Amino acid sequence: MEKLRRRIKEAENALKTLREILREPYSVIVRDATIQRFEYTFEIFWKLVKEYLYTHEGIRCNSPKSCFREASSVGALSEEQTITCLEMTDDRNLTSHTYVEEVAESIYKRTRD
């Protein structure tokens, strides 16, 4: 249970930094910082979901998509939230390609949503 509490605190802190950068006016540097903060916020979030599922449901999952699907199956995420989480997973997988301007812009815009 302590690990879950720690994950919740980490997720809250990460989300706070993401929200902070999203208040900044657009620039390429802000865009890139936003993507970086999205990456680590996403990583913390899916690991929080993973820990929640194990602690409360006894479910083991090893990838973001499998964790989000399991969370949906136990009612921890709505269908809409699950779709958003799966889309975030796809975006996270694209972040290694942000040197492609169109990819970076697209991820930045979706992160703002």
N, C-alpha and C positions, 0 to 999 in steps of 0.2 A: 504494500500500500504506500510505503514511503517513496518508492521509485515512481509511482503514479503521481503523487503530489509534486515531486521534483519536476516531472515532465510537464505538468500543468503550469507550474511557475515559469519554466523555460519557455513554454509556448506563449504565455502571457507577455513575457519580456520581449520575445522575438516579434510578436504581433505589434507591440508598442513601437518598436523601431521601424517596422514596415509602415505603419500608419504615419509615423513622424516624417519619413522621407516622402511619402505621398502628398504631404502638404507643401512641399517645396515646388517652386516654379520649374517648368520643364527645362532641361538642358541634357546634353548627351551624358554628362557626368551623373546627373540625377537619375536618368534612365538606367544607366549601368549600375548605380548603387541600389536602385529599386529592384532590379533583377537579382542582384546578389542577396539582398535582404529577403526577397521572395524565396530564393533557393533555401536559405537556412531556416526560414520560417516553415516552409513546406516540410523539410526534413524532420524538424522537431514535431510538427503536427502529426505526420503519419506515424512517427514512433510513439507519440502519445496515444493515438488510436490503437496501435498494436499493444501497448501496455494495458490500456483499458480492457481490450478484448480478453487478454490473458487473465488479468486480475479479476474481472467481474463475470466473465462468461466462460473462462477456461478454454478459450479458443487461441490457437497458435496460428499466426500468419507471418509470412516472411517478405512480402513485397507490399508496396503502397496500394496497388490496385486490389490485391487479395484482401488486405485489411479493410479497405473502404467497402468492398462487396460484403464482407462478413459483418461490418458495422451496420450496413443497411439491412442485412438479413435478421439481425437481432433488434432492429428498431432504433438503433442509436443515431442513424442518419436517415433523413427522408430521401425519397427518390431524387428530388431536385438537388439536395445536398450531395448525394452520392454521385450524380452526374457532374456536378461542379468539381468534386474531389478527383474524379477520374480525368476531367479536363485539366485540372491543375497538375496531375501526374504527367500528362502528355507535355504540358508546358515546361515542367521541370526537366523532362528528358530532352527538351529542345534547347535548354539554356547553355549547353556546351557549344551551341552553334550561333551564339549571339554576335559573333563577328560578321554574320550576314545581317546587314542593316534591317531588312524587312522582318526578319525573325525577331530581332531585338525590339523593334517598334511594336510588333504585334504582341509580344509577351508583356511589354510595358503597359500597353493599353488594357490588356485583360487583367493585369494585376491591379490596376486602378479600380476595376469593377469588383 
